[in-house]
Amino acid sequence: MSRLTTRQLHTTCIRSSHIGSTSIPIPKPVQLRFPFDLPATSTSTGLTRTLSVTGPLGQQSLSIPHPVVLDNQQGELSVSVLDVEDRKQRSLWGLTRTLINNAVVGVSTGYKLELRLVGVGYRAAVEPIPEALIALQKQIPRAVKPGQAILPTPSQRINLKLGYAHPVYVDIPEDIQVSTPAPTSVILSGTDKQRLGLFAAKIRRWRKPEPYRGKGIFVGDETIKLKEVKKK
């Protein structure tokens, strides 16, 4: 069934997203290396297409789906697909554009994310991992998927005091920088927006915000609505 004949359950008009059709500005320090020796508009399905984005803060590689067409023109990168009417290709259109834009911003200016610790006695500090633990981690074999790069062993960790009877230690990946300007504030910075969000979620999992006293680990501008305790 086509989009024009689909029955709508509401009276408002259909508004499509135009994120995919918006061009991506490429700053001068950022360089794009298109899939192998293929041109930017290549749609060949015979080879793996990987876009390399290099900037002053690092480098990222992205897999480009075959229906997606890239066109680099005078400091701007436009993203399109072969068949706009195909639902699968439309879903890849905006997603690919967003991932490329995140990589460009990450290698040029980077990302920062703040975590706020709310609670009596909640504290956070960055400390080096003891040498004995680092040596023990190197002896443990790690499962690596085919084609996945082996990340170096972390050398620092976050020491969290969250009301438990024991401190919580979270190892810091080498591609993420962590600082604690205040005991209840943790600043995460890095070039990969997705990995930064996953690491923040890993820390938040230890004390999710609860709705009765408002205690927990809040990410960014996160807020919750407090519930009233029923009195007998």
N, C-alpha and C positions, 0 to 999 in steps of 0.2 A: 504494500500500500504506500503510495507516494505521500510526501509531506503535505501536498495541497488538499488531498482528500481525507486526511486524518480528522476524525471527529474530536473536537475539543470539548472538555468538560467545564470550561470557564469562558467568560465573555471577553476577556482581555485579548489583545492581539499578540501574535507570536513575535518575540524579540530575540534575534539570534545574536550570539556573541561575536564580536569583531576583533578579538584578541589576536587570532592567527593572522589576520590581514594587516595588522599594524607592524610597520617596519621596525627593526631593531637598530638603534644608533650604535655605531662602533667607535669608541674613542681611539685616538691616534696611538696610544701605547699598546692597544690590544691588537693582536694578529690572529687571523683565522687561517687554519690549514684545512682545506677541504678534503673529502674522502679520497685518499691516495692520489693518483694522477687524474682522477675524473674531474670534469668541469663542475661548477657549482650547480648547474641545472641538470645534472645527470640523474637518470631514473633507472639505471641498470640494476637488475636484480641478481646479477651473477656474483657480485663481490660485496663484502661487508663494508658499509659506509660509516666512517668514523670522522667526526668533526673535532679538530683540536683547537682549543681556545687558549692563547698564551697572553699573559699580561704581566705587569710589574710585581704582582703578588703571587704568581704561580701559574700552573697550567691545569686544564681540565679537558677530558675527552668525553664526547657524547656520541652515542649510536644514533644514526639518522635512519628512520624507517624508509623503505624504498618508495612509497607513494609520495613522500615529502620532497618538494623541489625547493632548492635554495638559489638565491640570486643576489650576488654582492655588487652593489652599485654605489660608488663614491661615498664610502663611510657609512652606508646603511645596508642592512641585510634583510631581504624580504623572504618570507616563507609562504609557500602555497602547496597545493596538492593537485594530483592529476584529475580526479573526479570530485567536484564539490558536492555532488548529489549522493555520493557514497557515504553512509553513516560512519563506517569504520575510519575512513580517511578524514572525515571532518573531526572525529575525536582525536586523531593524531595531530591534526593541524595546530590547534591551540596549545596542546600539551608540548609539542616539539618547540614551538615558538617560546613558550614560557621557560623551558629548560635551557634553551640557548641564551635567553636574556639573563637568567639567573647566573649562568656561567660567565657571561661578559661582565656583569656587575661584580661577581665574586673575585675575578682575577684583576679587576681594575680598582675597586674601592673596598671590597670585602663586606662582610656582614657581622653585625653585633647583636647579641641577644642577652637580656638581663634576666636573672632569676632572683626573686625576692623570697627570703625566708621569714615567715611570719609565725611567731610562737615564742613562748617563754623558754629561754635557754637555747634557742636554735642558733647555731653558729656554723660557719664554713671557713676553711683555710686550705691553701694550696701548699703541699709539702712534697719533697722528693720521696720516691719509693725506695725502701731499704735495698742495699745491694744484694742481700741474701735472697730476697723475694724476686728480684730481677733475674738472678742466676737460676732460680727454681723455675721461673716462667719460661726461660729459654730452653730448659730441658724437656718441657712438655710439648709433644708434637701437636701442631695446629692443623685442623682440616681446612684446606684451601680449595676452592672450586676452580675448575679449568678456566684459564684466562684471567683469573683474579690475582691482583698484585698482593704480595706479602707485605703487610704493614710492619714497621719496626716496633720493637717492644717499648711500651710506654715507660717513661722515666719519672713522671710526676703523677700525683693523685690528689683528689679532693677529700679532705677530712670533714665529714658532716656530723654534726651533733643535732639530732632531730627528736630527742625525747626518748630514745631507746636506752636500754641498759648497756649498750655498746656503741662505739662510733661506727659510722658508715663510711667505707672507703670506695671511691669510684676512680678507676684509672682514667687518665686524660689521654686521648689519642694524640699522636704526634702532629697531626694536621689541624689541631684545634688549640687555641691559646685561651687560658683561663686566668682571670685576675679577681681578687677580692678587695675592692676599695673600701668596703665596710664588712664587719663580721656577718651581717645579714644580707649582703648583696654579692652576687656572683655574676661576672661579665664573661660571656663566651664570645669568641671572635674566630673567624675562619673564612675561607673562600668558597666552601661548598655549603650552600644553604640547606640542602637536604640532610647532610650529615650533622650540621649544627642543630637542626630541629630534632633529629633522632637522639643526639646526645643529651639535649635539654629534656626530652621526654624520659630518658633513662634516669636522670637525676630526679625528676618530678615524681617518678613512680614510687620513690621511697616515702614520700609524704604528700599524697594528693590533697588539695584543699578540701576541707570538710565544711559543710554549710551551717554548723551550729555555733562554733566559736570563731570561724574564719581563719583557722590555723592551717599551715601547710606551705608548700613550695609553689609560688606563683611565677608563671613564665610571661615576661613582657608586661603588657597592660591587662593581663587576665584579672577578672574580678568575678565574684560569686555573690549570689543573693542569699543572705542569711535567713535561716528559718527560725521561727519562734518556738521555744521549748514549751510544750504543753504542761501546765501546772495542774496538779491534782486538787 
